[in-house]
Amino acid sequence: MKKTNKIDKERQMAYDSLPPSVKENLSPEEKELFLSSEEWPEELFEKLDEFIVKE
């Protein structure tokens, strides 16, 4: 998994807009992946499934 090591402003806004209960269920590592990784692990997709728009 590649990390960009840079937090994307749009991703930060998306993270901030998540319900508190969802954010509380993310580990610190998952939060970091959410904010800066080019690819997410399947577990993170599963936790965020209801918030992901599939194209």
Phi, psi and omega in degrees: 000127181271138173249142178270344181061014178230129180278124179284132182298322179293321178293321178297318178296320179295317179298315181298333182276351178293147176299146180307323181296327179287314180299324180293335180277354179267134176286164176304324179294319179293322177298315179299316177298317179304315187279332190222359183269145176286329179231141179257147173289156182304323181299324180290319175302319181295319179293330185253012187311316184287351181252358182262128177265121180268136181275000000 
